[in-house]
Amino acid sequence: MIDQVQTLSVNGQKHHLVVSDHRTLLEVLREDLRLTGTKHGCELGECGACTVLVDGTPVLSCLTLIGSVAGRAIQTVEGLESDGVLHPLQESFARLGAAQCGYCTPGMLMAAAALLESVPDPSTEEIRDALSGNLCRCTGYAKILEAVRQAAGGAP
């Protein structure tokens, strides 16, 4: 276990941190940077609650060692909002009641944001595929799919 200075770019801000190389991105985001929107779930890469974007690609932060993301662009759910304006996904999730307990919501939002960035008008099958690594025990997924479709500009 070696402590090293890591430079992280999180939600557009640079952070210089001294961290052990065995720590995960999830641990550093929550414990060092106090960005608690990213959730501890299974910590096995099975549930998707810890999904963040690294260079625009969804990654499971519980399985990502901190050294592998140094110097790369990291976006968390806190970074979706811009200047007090919610991201269309955040608005549609709230408007349609797509979150119940909300624990899975940050990971769902991040996976959906990556999808909409690459496929602005996804089919329902593409939405399902993009969210397939994110588990929800509360909603049954119908409202989540509807919220992503609405955020993409599709019919509610």
Phi and psi in radians as a Rosetta constraint file:
Dihedral C 1 N 2 CA 2 C 2 CIRCULARHARMONIC -2.023 0.35
Dihedral N 2 CA 2 C 2 N 3 CIRCULARHARMONIC 2.220 0.35
Dihedral C 2 N 3 CA 3 C 3 CIRCULARHARMONIC -1.417 0.35
Dihedral N 3 CA 3 C 3 N 4 CIRCULARHARMONIC 2.297 0.35
Dihedral C 3 N 4 CA 4 C 4 CIRCULARHARMONIC -2.374 0.35
Dihedral N 4 CA 4 C 4 N 5 CIRCULARHARMONIC 2.686 0.35
Dihedral C 4 N 5 CA 5 C 5 CIRCULARHARMONIC -1.387 0.35
Dihedral N 5 CA 5 C 5 N 6 CIRCULARHARMONIC 2.163 0.35
Dihedral C 5 N 6 CA 6 C 6 CIRCULARHARMONIC -2.039 0.35
Dihedral N 6 CA 6 C 6 N 7 CIRCULARHARMONIC 2.377 0.35
Dihedral C 6 N 7 CA 7 C 7 CIRCULARHARMONIC -1.812 0.35
Dihedral N 7 CA 7 C 7 N 8 CIRCULARHARMONIC 2.053 0.35
Dihedral C 7 N 8 CA 8 C 8 CIRCULARHARMONIC -1.998 0.35
Dihedral N 8 CA 8 C 8 N 9 CIRCULARHARMONIC 2.428 0.35
Dihedral C 8 N 9 CA 9 C 9 CIRCULARHARMONIC -1.876 0.35
Dihedral N 9 CA 9 C 9 N 10 CIRCULARHARMONIC 1.819 0.35
Dihedral C 9 N 10 CA 10 C 10 CIRCULARHARMONIC -2.075 0.35
Dihedral N 10 CA 10 C 10 N 11 CIRCULARHARMONIC 2.113 0.35
Dihedral C 10 N 11 CA 11 C 11 CIRCULARHARMONIC 0.917 0.35
Dihedral N 11 CA 11 C 11 N 12 CIRCULARHARMONIC 0.681 0.35
Dihedral C 11 N 12 CA 12 C 12 CIRCULARHARMONIC 1.443 0.35
Dihedral N 12 CA 12 C 12 N 13 CIRCULARHARMONIC 0.033 0.35
Dihedral C 12 N 13 CA 13 C 13 CIRCULARHARMONIC -2.005 0.35
Dihedral N 13 CA 13 C 13 N 14 CIRCULARHARMONIC 2.400 0.35
Dihedral C 13 N 14 CA 14 C 14 CIRCULARHARMONIC -1.494 0.35
Dihedral N 14 CA 14 C 14 N 15 CIRCULARHARMONIC 2.432 0.35
Dihedral C 14 N 15 CA 15 C 15 CIRCULARHARMONIC -2.307 0.35
Dihedral N 15 CA 15 C 15 N 16 CIRCULARHARMONIC 2.307 0.35
Dihedral C 15 N 16 CA 16 C 16 CIRCULARHARMONIC -1.890 0.35
Dihedral N 16 CA 16 C 16 N 17 CIRCULARHARMONIC 2.030 0.35
Dihedral C 16 N 17 CA 17 C 17 CIRCULARHARMONIC -2.246 0.35
Dihedral N 17 CA 17 C 17 N 18 CIRCULARHARMONIC 2.539 0.35
Dihedral C 17 N 18 CA 18 C 18 CIRCULARHARMONIC -1.707 0.35
Dihedral N 18 CA 18 C 18 N 19 CIRCULARHARMONIC 1.955 0.35
Dihedral C 18 N 19 CA 19 C 19 CIRCULARHARMONIC -2.384 0.35
Dihedral N 19 CA 19 C 19 N 20 CIRCULARHARMONIC 2.670 0.35
Dihedral C 19 N 20 CA 20 C 20 CIRCULARHARMONIC -1.272 0.35
Dihedral N 20 CA 20 C 20 N 21 CIRCULARHARMONIC 2.471 0.35
Dihedral C 20 N 21 CA 21 C 21 CIRCULARHARMONIC -1.186 0.35
Dihedral N 21 CA 21 C 21 N 22 CIRCULARHARMONIC -0.222 0.35
Dihedral C 21 N 22 CA 22 C 22 CIRCULARHARMONIC -1.536 0.35
Dihedral N 22 CA 22 C 22 N 23 CIRCULARHARMONIC -0.084 0.35
Dihedral C 22 N 23 CA 23 C 23 CIRCULARHARMONIC -1.375 0.35
Dihedral N 23 CA 23 C 23 N 24 CIRCULARHARMONIC 2.636 0.35
Dihedral C 23 N 24 CA 24 C 24 CIRCULARHARMONIC -1.609 0.35
Dihedral N 24 CA 24 C 24 N 25 CIRCULARHARMONIC 2.819 0.35
Dihedral C 24 N 25 CA 25 C 25 CIRCULARHARMONIC -1.029 0.35
Dihedral N 25 CA 25 C 25 N 26 CIRCULARHARMONIC -0.705 0.35
Dihedral C 25 N 26 CA 26 C 26 CIRCULARHARMONIC -0.997 0.35
Dihedral N 26 CA 26 C 26 N 27 CIRCULARHARMONIC -0.825 0.35
Dihedral C 26 N 27 CA 27 C 27 CIRCULARHARMONIC -1.079 0.35
Dihedral N 27 CA 27 C 27 N 28 CIRCULARHARMONIC -0.778 0.35
Dihedral C 27 N 28 CA 28 C 28 CIRCULARHARMONIC -1.185 0.35
Dihedral N 28 CA 28 C 28 N 29 CIRCULARHARMONIC -0.738 0.35
Dihedral C 28 N 29 CA 29 C 29 CIRCULARHARMONIC -1.033 0.35
Dihedral N 29 CA 29 C 29 N 30 CIRCULARHARMONIC -0.848 0.35
Dihedral C 29 N 30 CA 30 C 30 CIRCULARHARMONIC -1.351 0.35
Dihedral N 30 CA 30 C 30 N 31 CIRCULARHARMONIC -0.793 0.35
Dihedral C 30 N 31 CA 31 C 31 CIRCULARHARMONIC -1.518 0.35
Dihedral N 31 CA 31 C 31 N 32 CIRCULARHARMONIC -0.693 0.35
Dihedral C 31 N 32 CA 32 C 32 CIRCULARHARMONIC -1.599 0.35
Dihedral N 32 CA 32 C 32 N 33 CIRCULARHARMONIC -0.741 0.35
Dihedral C 32 N 33 CA 33 C 33 CIRCULARHARMONIC -1.689 0.35
Dihedral N 33 CA 33 C 33 N 34 CIRCULARHARMONIC -0.114 0.35
Dihedral C 33 N 34 CA 34 C 34 CIRCULARHARMONIC 1.018 0.35
Dihedral N 34 CA 34 C 34 N 35 CIRCULARHARMONIC 0.568 0.35
Dihedral C 34 N 35 CA 35 C 35 CIRCULARHARMONIC -1.684 0.35
Dihedral N 35 CA 35 C 35 N 36 CIRCULARHARMONIC 1.560 0.35
Dihedral C 35 N 36 CA 36 C 36 CIRCULARHARMONIC -1.608 0.35
Dihedral N 36 CA 36 C 36 N 37 CIRCULARHARMONIC 0.123 0.35
Dihedral C 36 N 37 CA 37 C 37 CIRCULARHARMONIC -1.139 0.35
Dihedral N 37 CA 37 C 37 N 38 CIRCULARHARMONIC -0.643 0.35
Dihedral C 37 N 38 CA 38 C 38 CIRCULARHARMONIC -1.249 0.35
Dihedral N 38 CA 38 C 38 N 39 CIRCULARHARMONIC 2.204 0.35
Dihedral C 38 N 39 CA 39 C 39 CIRCULARHARMONIC -1.760 0.35
Dihedral N 39 CA 39 C 39 N 40 CIRCULARHARMONIC 2.530 0.35
Dihedral C 39 N 40 CA 40 C 40 CIRCULARHARMONIC -1.318 0.35
Dihedral N 40 CA 40 C 40 N 41 CIRCULARHARMONIC 2.160 0.35
Dihedral C 40 N 41 CA 41 C 41 CIRCULARHARMONIC -2.063 0.35
Dihedral N 41 CA 41 C 41 N 42 CIRCULARHARMONIC -1.925 0.35
Dihedral C 41 N 42 CA 42 C 42 CIRCULARHARMONIC -1.421 0.35
Dihedral N 42 CA 42 C 42 N 43 CIRCULARHARMONIC -0.404 0.35
Dihedral C 42 N 43 CA 43 C 43 CIRCULARHARMONIC 1.018 0.35
Dihedral N 43 CA 43 C 43 N 44 CIRCULARHARMONIC 0.419 0.35
Dihedral C 43 N 44 CA 44 C 44 CIRCULARHARMONIC -2.173 0.35
Dihedral N 44 CA 44 C 44 N 45 CIRCULARHARMONIC 0.048 0.35
Dihedral C 44 N 45 CA 45 C 45 CIRCULARHARMONIC 1.369 0.35
Dihedral N 45 CA 45 C 45 N 46 CIRCULARHARMONIC 0.382 0.35
Dihedral C 45 N 46 CA 46 C 46 CIRCULARHARMONIC -1.798 0.35
Dihedral N 46 CA 46 C 46 N 47 CIRCULARHARMONIC -0.440 0.35
Dihedral C 46 N 47 CA 47 C 47 CIRCULARHARMONIC -1.849 0.35
Dihedral N 47 CA 47 C 47 N 48 CIRCULARHARMONIC -0.416 0.35
Dihedral C 47 N 48 CA 48 C 48 CIRCULARHARMONIC 1.437 0.35
Dihedral N 48 CA 48 C 48 N 49 CIRCULARHARMONIC -0.033 0.35
Dihedral C 48 N 49 CA 49 C 49 CIRCULARHARMONIC -1.082 0.35
Dihedral N 49 CA 49 C 49 N 50 CIRCULARHARMONIC -0.412 0.35
Dihedral C 49 N 50 CA 50 C 50 CIRCULARHARMONIC -1.700 0.35
Dihedral N 50 CA 50 C 50 N 51 CIRCULARHARMONIC 0.217 0.35
Dihedral C 50 N 51 CA 51 C 51 CIRCULARHARMONIC -1.082 0.35
Dihedral N 51 CA 51 C 51 N 52 CIRCULARHARMONIC 2.247 0.35
Dihedral C 51 N 52 CA 52 C 52 CIRCULARHARMONIC -2.310 0.35
Dihedral N 52 CA 52 C 52 N 53 CIRCULARHARMONIC 2.993 0.35
Dihedral C 52 N 53 CA 53 C 53 CIRCULARHARMONIC -1.819 0.35
Dihedral N 53 CA 53 C 53 N 54 CIRCULARHARMONIC 2.334 0.35
Dihedral C 53 N 54 CA 54 C 54 CIRCULARHARMONIC -2.120 0.35
Dihedral N 54 CA 54 C 54 N 55 CIRCULARHARMONIC 2.027 0.35
Dihedral C 54 N 55 CA 55 C 55 CIRCULARHARMONIC 0.907 0.35
Dihedral N 55 CA 55 C 55 N 56 CIRCULARHARMONIC 0.654 0.35
Dihedral C 55 N 56 CA 56 C 56 CIRCULARHARMONIC 1.470 0.35
Dihedral N 56 CA 56 C 56 N 57 CIRCULARHARMONIC -0.038 0.35
Dihedral C 56 N 57 CA 57 C 57 CIRCULARHARMONIC -1.866 0.35
Dihedral N 57 CA 57 C 57 N 58 CIRCULARHARMONIC 2.323 0.35
Dihedral C 57 N 58 CA 58 C 58 CIRCULARHARMONIC -1.125 0.35
Dihedral N 58 CA 58 C 58 N 59 CIRCULARHARMONIC 2.314 0.35
Dihedral C 58 N 59 CA 59 C 59 CIRCULARHARMONIC -2.349 0.35
Dihedral N 59 CA 59 C 59 N 60 CIRCULARHARMONIC 2.692 0.35
Dihedral C 59 N 60 CA 60 C 60 CIRCULARHARMONIC -1.546 0.35
Dihedral N 60 CA 60 C 60 N 61 CIRCULARHARMONIC 1.884 0.35
Dihedral C 60 N 61 CA 61 C 61 CIRCULARHARMONIC -1.186 0.35
Dihedral N 61 CA 61 C 61 N 62 CIRCULARHARMONIC -0.334 0.35
Dihedral C 61 N 62 CA 62 C 62 CIRCULARHARMONIC -1.263 0.35
Dihedral N 62 CA 62 C 62 N 63 CIRCULARHARMONIC -0.333 0.35
Dihedral C 62 N 63 CA 63 C 63 CIRCULARHARMONIC -1.895 0.35
Dihedral N 63 CA 63 C 63 N 64 CIRCULARHARMONIC 0.049 0.35
Dihedral C 63 N 64 CA 64 C 64 CIRCULARHARMONIC -1.810 0.35
Dihedral N 64 CA 64 C 64 N 65 CIRCULARHARMONIC 2.006 0.35
Dihedral C 64 N 65 CA 65 C 65 CIRCULARHARMONIC -1.244 0.35
Dihedral N 65 CA 65 C 65 N 66 CIRCULARHARMONIC 2.501 0.35
Dihedral C 65 N 66 CA 66 C 66 CIRCULARHARMONIC -1.037 0.35
Dihedral N 66 CA 66 C 66 N 67 CIRCULARHARMONIC -0.647 0.35
Dihedral C 66 N 67 CA 67 C 67 CIRCULARHARMONIC -1.108 0.35
Dihedral N 67 CA 67 C 67 N 68 CIRCULARHARMONIC -0.431 0.35
Dihedral C 67 N 68 CA 68 C 68 CIRCULARHARMONIC -1.361 0.35
Dihedral N 68 CA 68 C 68 N 69 CIRCULARHARMONIC -0.175 0.35
Dihedral C 68 N 69 CA 69 C 69 CIRCULARHARMONIC -2.023 0.35
Dihedral N 69 CA 69 C 69 N 70 CIRCULARHARMONIC 0.055 0.35
Dihedral C 69 N 70 CA 70 C 70 CIRCULARHARMONIC -1.024 0.35
Dihedral N 70 CA 70 C 70 N 71 CIRCULARHARMONIC 2.285 0.35
Dihedral C 70 N 71 CA 71 C 71 CIRCULARHARMONIC 1.402 0.35
Dihedral N 71 CA 71 C 71 N 72 CIRCULARHARMONIC -0.026 0.35
Dihedral C 71 N 72 CA 72 C 72 CIRCULARHARMONIC -1.748 0.35
Dihedral N 72 CA 72 C 72 N 73 CIRCULARHARMONIC 2.781 0.35
Dihedral C 72 N 73 CA 73 C 73 CIRCULARHARMONIC -1.441 0.35
Dihedral N 73 CA 73 C 73 N 74 CIRCULARHARMONIC 2.025 0.35
Dihedral C 73 N 74 CA 74 C 74 CIRCULARHARMONIC -1.893 0.35
Dihedral N 74 CA 74 C 74 N 75 CIRCULARHARMONIC 2.312 0.35
Dihedral C 74 N 75 CA 75 C 75 CIRCULARHARMONIC -2.193 0.35
Dihedral N 75 CA 75 C 75 N 76 CIRCULARHARMONIC 2.272 0.35
Dihedral C 75 N 76 CA 76 C 76 CIRCULARHARMONIC -1.896 0.35
Dihedral N 76 CA 76 C 76 N 77 CIRCULARHARMONIC 3.064 0.35
Dihedral C 76 N 77 CA 77 C 77 CIRCULARHARMONIC -1.041 0.35
Dihedral N 77 CA 77 C 77 N 78 CIRCULARHARMONIC -0.532 0.35
Dihedral C 77 N 78 CA 78 C 78 CIRCULARHARMONIC -1.111 0.35
Dihedral N 78 CA 78 C 78 N 79 CIRCULARHARMONIC -0.427 0.35
Dihedral C 78 N 79 CA 79 C 79 CIRCULARHARMONIC -1.493 0.35
Dihedral N 79 CA 79 C 79 N 80 CIRCULARHARMONIC -0.077 0.35
Dihedral C 79 N 80 CA 80 C 80 CIRCULARHARMONIC -1.229 0.35
Dihedral N 80 CA 80 C 80 N 81 CIRCULARHARMONIC -0.718 0.35
Dihedral C 80 N 81 CA 81 C 81 CIRCULARHARMONIC -1.226 0.35
Dihedral N 81 CA 81 C 81 N 82 CIRCULARHARMONIC 2.501 0.35
Dihedral C 81 N 82 CA 82 C 82 CIRCULARHARMONIC -2.359 0.35
Dihedral N 82 CA 82 C 82 N 83 CIRCULARHARMONIC 2.088 0.35
Dihedral C 82 N 83 CA 83 C 83 CIRCULARHARMONIC 0.905 0.35
Dihedral N 83 CA 83 C 83 N 84 CIRCULARHARMONIC 0.743 0.35
Dihedral C 83 N 84 CA 84 C 84 CIRCULARHARMONIC 1.401 0.35
Dihedral N 84 CA 84 C 84 N 85 CIRCULARHARMONIC 0.036 0.35
Dihedral C 84 N 85 CA 85 C 85 CIRCULARHARMONIC -1.843 0.35
Dihedral N 85 CA 85 C 85 N 86 CIRCULARHARMONIC 2.165 0.35
Dihedral C 85 N 86 CA 86 C 86 CIRCULARHARMONIC -1.187 0.35
Dihedral N 86 CA 86 C 86 N 87 CIRCULARHARMONIC 2.607 0.35
Dihedral C 86 N 87 CA 87 C 87 CIRCULARHARMONIC -1.154 0.35
Dihedral N 87 CA 87 C 87 N 88 CIRCULARHARMONIC 2.570 0.35
Dihedral C 87 N 88 CA 88 C 88 CIRCULARHARMONIC -0.902 0.35
Dihedral N 88 CA 88 C 88 N 89 CIRCULARHARMONIC -0.585 0.35
Dihedral C 88 N 89 CA 89 C 89 CIRCULARHARMONIC -1.139 0.35
Dihedral N 89 CA 89 C 89 N 90 CIRCULARHARMONIC -0.760 0.35
Dihedral C 89 N 90 CA 90 C 90 CIRCULARHARMONIC -1.081 0.35
Dihedral N 90 CA 90 C 90 N 91 CIRCULARHARMONIC -0.728 0.35
Dihedral C 90 N 91 CA 91 C 91 CIRCULARHARMONIC -1.100 0.35
Dihedral N 91 CA 91 C 91 N 92 CIRCULARHARMONIC -0.813 0.35
Dihedral C 91 N 92 CA 92 C 92 CIRCULARHARMONIC -1.211 0.35
Dihedral N 92 CA 92 C 92 N 93 CIRCULARHARMONIC -0.637 0.35
Dihedral C 92 N 93 CA 93 C 93 CIRCULARHARMONIC -1.067 0.35
Dihedral N 93 CA 93 C 93 N 94 CIRCULARHARMONIC -0.765 0.35
Dihedral C 93 N 94 CA 94 C 94 CIRCULARHARMONIC -1.189 0.35
Dihedral N 94 CA 94 C 94 N 95 CIRCULARHARMONIC -0.813 0.35
Dihedral C 94 N 95 CA 95 C 95 CIRCULARHARMONIC -1.092 0.35
Dihedral N 95 CA 95 C 95 N 96 CIRCULARHARMONIC -0.674 0.35
Dihedral C 95 N 96 CA 96 C 96 CIRCULARHARMONIC -1.651 0.35
Dihedral N 96 CA 96 C 96 N 97 CIRCULARHARMONIC -0.038 0.35
Dihedral C 96 N 97 CA 97 C 97 CIRCULARHARMONIC 1.172 0.35
Dihedral N 97 CA 97 C 97 N 98 CIRCULARHARMONIC 0.687 0.35
Dihedral C 97 N 98 CA 98 C 98 CIRCULARHARMONIC -1.316 0.35
Dihedral N 98 CA 98 C 98 N 99 CIRCULARHARMONIC -0.192 0.35
Dihedral C 98 N 99 CA 99 C 99 CIRCULARHARMONIC -1.984 0.35
Dihedral N 99 CA 99 C 99 N 100 CIRCULARHARMONIC 2.344 0.35
Dihedral C 99 N 100 CA 100 C 100 CIRCULARHARMONIC -1.848 0.35
Dihedral N 100 CA 100 C 100 N 101 CIRCULARHARMONIC -1.425 0.35
Dihedral C 100 N 101 CA 101 C 101 CIRCULARHARMONIC -1.276 0.35
Dihedral N 101 CA 101 C 101 N 102 CIRCULARHARMONIC -0.478 0.35
Dihedral C 101 N 102 CA 102 C 102 CIRCULARHARMONIC 1.540 0.35
Dihedral N 102 CA 102 C 102 N 103 CIRCULARHARMONIC -0.079 0.35
Dihedral C 102 N 103 CA 103 C 103 CIRCULARHARMONIC -1.136 0.35
Dihedral N 103 CA 103 C 103 N 104 CIRCULARHARMONIC -0.681 0.35
Dihedral C 103 N 104 CA 104 C 104 CIRCULARHARMONIC -1.441 0.35
Dihedral N 104 CA 104 C 104 N 105 CIRCULARHARMONIC -0.263 0.35
Dihedral C 104 N 105 CA 105 C 105 CIRCULARHARMONIC -0.995 0.35
Dihedral N 105 CA 105 C 105 N 106 CIRCULARHARMONIC -0.797 0.35
Dihedral C 105 N 106 CA 106 C 106 CIRCULARHARMONIC -1.020 0.35
Dihedral N 106 CA 106 C 106 N 107 CIRCULARHARMONIC -0.746 0.35
Dihedral C 106 N 107 CA 107 C 107 CIRCULARHARMONIC -1.149 0.35
Dihedral N 107 CA 107 C 107 N 108 CIRCULARHARMONIC -0.704 0.35
Dihedral C 107 N 108 CA 108 C 108 CIRCULARHARMONIC -1.081 0.35
Dihedral N 108 CA 108 C 108 N 109 CIRCULARHARMONIC -0.788 0.35
Dihedral C 108 N 109 CA 109 C 109 CIRCULARHARMONIC -1.058 0.35
Dihedral N 109 CA 109 C 109 N 110 CIRCULARHARMONIC -0.733 0.35
Dihedral C 109 N 110 CA 110 C 110 CIRCULARHARMONIC -1.216 0.35
Dihedral N 110 CA 110 C 110 N 111 CIRCULARHARMONIC -0.732 0.35
Dihedral C 110 N 111 CA 111 C 111 CIRCULARHARMONIC -1.106 0.35
Dihedral N 111 CA 111 C 111 N 112 CIRCULARHARMONIC -0.725 0.35
Dihedral C 111 N 112 CA 112 C 112 CIRCULARHARMONIC -1.181 0.35
Dihedral N 112 CA 112 C 112 N 113 CIRCULARHARMONIC -0.664 0.35
Dihedral C 112 N 113 CA 113 C 113 CIRCULARHARMONIC -1.072 0.35
Dihedral N 113 CA 113 C 113 N 114 CIRCULARHARMONIC -0.737 0.35
Dihedral C 113 N 114 CA 114 C 114 CIRCULARHARMONIC -1.101 0.35
Dihedral N 114 CA 114 C 114 N 115 CIRCULARHARMONIC -0.720 0.35
Dihedral C 114 N 115 CA 115 C 115 CIRCULARHARMONIC -1.054 0.35
Dihedral N 115 CA 115 C 115 N 116 CIRCULARHARMONIC -0.894 0.35
Dihedral C 115 N 116 CA 116 C 116 CIRCULARHARMONIC -1.141 0.35
Dihedral N 116 CA 116 C 116 N 117 CIRCULARHARMONIC -0.466 0.35
Dihedral C 116 N 117 CA 117 C 117 CIRCULARHARMONIC -1.199 0.35
Dihedral N 117 CA 117 C 117 N 118 CIRCULARHARMONIC -0.644 0.35
Dihedral C 117 N 118 CA 118 C 118 CIRCULARHARMONIC -1.644 0.35
Dihedral N 118 CA 118 C 118 N 119 CIRCULARHARMONIC -0.488 0.35
Dihedral C 118 N 119 CA 119 C 119 CIRCULARHARMONIC -2.323 0.35
Dihedral N 119 CA 119 C 119 N 120 CIRCULARHARMONIC 1.565 0.35
Dihedral C 119 N 120 CA 120 C 120 CIRCULARHARMONIC -1.059 0.35
Dihedral N 120 CA 120 C 120 N 121 CIRCULARHARMONIC -0.475 0.35
Dihedral C 120 N 121 CA 121 C 121 CIRCULARHARMONIC -2.257 0.35
Dihedral N 121 CA 121 C 121 N 122 CIRCULARHARMONIC 1.248 0.35
Dihedral C 121 N 122 CA 122 C 122 CIRCULARHARMONIC -1.311 0.35
Dihedral N 122 CA 122 C 122 N 123 CIRCULARHARMONIC 2.663 0.35
Dihedral C 122 N 123 CA 123 C 123 CIRCULARHARMONIC -1.342 0.35
Dihedral N 123 CA 123 C 123 N 124 CIRCULARHARMONIC 2.902 0.35
Dihedral C 123 N 124 CA 124 C 124 CIRCULARHARMONIC -1.038 0.35
Dihedral N 124 CA 124 C 124 N 125 CIRCULARHARMONIC -0.676 0.35
Dihedral C 124 N 125 CA 125 C 125 CIRCULARHARMONIC -1.125 0.35
Dihedral N 125 CA 125 C 125 N 126 CIRCULARHARMONIC -0.697 0.35
Dihedral C 125 N 126 CA 126 C 126 CIRCULARHARMONIC -1.144 0.35
Dihedral N 126 CA 126 C 126 N 127 CIRCULARHARMONIC -0.661 0.35
Dihedral C 126 N 127 CA 127 C 127 CIRCULARHARMONIC -1.131 0.35
Dihedral N 127 CA 127 C 127 N 128 CIRCULARHARMONIC -0.829 0.35
Dihedral C 127 N 128 CA 128 C 128 CIRCULARHARMONIC -0.998 0.35
Dihedral N 128 CA 128 C 128 N 129 CIRCULARHARMONIC -0.772 0.35
Dihedral C 128 N 129 CA 129 C 129 CIRCULARHARMONIC -1.108 0.35
Dihedral N 129 CA 129 C 129 N 130 CIRCULARHARMONIC -0.764 0.35
Dihedral C 129 N 130 CA 130 C 130 CIRCULARHARMONIC -1.132 0.35
Dihedral N 130 CA 130 C 130 N 131 CIRCULARHARMONIC -0.560 0.35
Dihedral C 130 N 131 CA 131 C 131 CIRCULARHARMONIC -1.678 0.35
Dihedral N 131 CA 131 C 131 N 132 CIRCULARHARMONIC 0.068 0.35
Dihedral C 131 N 132 CA 132 C 132 CIRCULARHARMONIC -1.094 0.35
Dihedral N 132 CA 132 C 132 N 133 CIRCULARHARMONIC -0.385 0.35
Dihedral C 132 N 133 CA 133 C 133 CIRCULARHARMONIC -1.580 0.35
Dihedral N 133 CA 133 C 133 N 134 CIRCULARHARMONIC 0.086 0.35
Dihedral C 133 N 134 CA 134 C 134 CIRCULARHARMONIC -2.005 0.35
Dihedral N 134 CA 134 C 134 N 135 CIRCULARHARMONIC 2.053 0.35
Dihedral C 134 N 135 CA 135 C 135 CIRCULARHARMONIC -1.691 0.35
Dihedral N 135 CA 135 C 135 N 136 CIRCULARHARMONIC 2.482 0.35
Dihedral C 135 N 136 CA 136 C 136 CIRCULARHARMONIC -2.308 0.35
Dihedral N 136 CA 136 C 136 N 137 CIRCULARHARMONIC 2.284 0.35
Dihedral C 136 N 137 CA 137 C 137 CIRCULARHARMONIC -1.721 0.35
Dihedral N 137 CA 137 C 137 N 138 CIRCULARHARMONIC -0.092 0.35
Dihedral C 137 N 138 CA 138 C 138 CIRCULARHARMONIC -1.868 0.35
Dihedral N 138 CA 138 C 138 N 139 CIRCULARHARMONIC -0.701 0.35
Dihedral C 138 N 139 CA 139 C 139 CIRCULARHARMONIC -1.645 0.35
Dihedral N 139 CA 139 C 139 N 140 CIRCULARHARMONIC -0.448 0.35
Dihedral C 139 N 140 CA 140 C 140 CIRCULARHARMONIC 1.433 0.35
Dihedral N 140 CA 140 C 140 N 141 CIRCULARHARMONIC 0.004 0.35
Dihedral C 140 N 141 CA 141 C 141 CIRCULARHARMONIC 1.323 0.35
Dihedral N 141 CA 141 C 141 N 142 CIRCULARHARMONIC -0.345 0.35
Dihedral C 141 N 142 CA 142 C 142 CIRCULARHARMONIC -1.027 0.35
Dihedral N 142 CA 142 C 142 N 143 CIRCULARHARMONIC -0.830 0.35
Dihedral C 142 N 143 CA 143 C 143 CIRCULARHARMONIC -1.182 0.35
Dihedral N 143 CA 143 C 143 N 144 CIRCULARHARMONIC -0.577 0.35
Dihedral C 143 N 144 CA 144 C 144 CIRCULARHARMONIC -1.134 0.35
Dihedral N 144 CA 144 C 144 N 145 CIRCULARHARMONIC -0.839 0.35
Dihedral C 144 N 145 CA 145 C 145 CIRCULARHARMONIC -1.061 0.35
Dihedral N 145 CA 145 C 145 N 146 CIRCULARHARMONIC -0.727 0.35
Dihedral C 145 N 146 CA 146 C 146 CIRCULARHARMONIC -1.108 0.35
Dihedral N 146 CA 146 C 146 N 147 CIRCULARHARMONIC -0.700 0.35
Dihedral C 146 N 147 CA 147 C 147 CIRCULARHARMONIC -1.152 0.35
Dihedral N 147 CA 147 C 147 N 148 CIRCULARHARMONIC -0.713 0.35
Dihedral C 147 N 148 CA 148 C 148 CIRCULARHARMONIC -1.149 0.35
Dihedral N 148 CA 148 C 148 N 149 CIRCULARHARMONIC -0.758 0.35
Dihedral C 148 N 149 CA 149 C 149 CIRCULARHARMONIC -1.033 0.35
Dihedral N 149 CA 149 C 149 N 150 CIRCULARHARMONIC -0.764 0.35
Dihedral C 149 N 150 CA 150 C 150 CIRCULARHARMONIC -1.145 0.35
Dihedral N 150 CA 150 C 150 N 151 CIRCULARHARMONIC -0.735 0.35
Dihedral C 150 N 151 CA 151 C 151 CIRCULARHARMONIC -1.107 0.35
Dihedral N 151 CA 151 C 151 N 152 CIRCULARHARMONIC -0.508 0.35
Dihedral C 151 N 152 CA 152 C 152 CIRCULARHARMONIC -1.345 0.35
Dihedral N 152 CA 152 C 152 N 153 CIRCULARHARMONIC -0.109 0.35
Dihedral C 152 N 153 CA 153 C 153 CIRCULARHARMONIC 1.691 0.35
Dihedral N 153 CA 153 C 153 N 154 CIRCULARHARMONIC 0.118 0.35
Dihedral C 153 N 154 CA 154 C 154 CIRCULARHARMONIC -1.426 0.35
Dihedral N 154 CA 154 C 154 N 155 CIRCULARHARMONIC 3.070 0.35
Dihedral C 154 N 155 CA 155 C 155 CIRCULARHARMONIC -1.115 0.35
Dihedral N 155 CA 155 C 155 N 156 CIRCULARHARMONIC 2.458 0.35
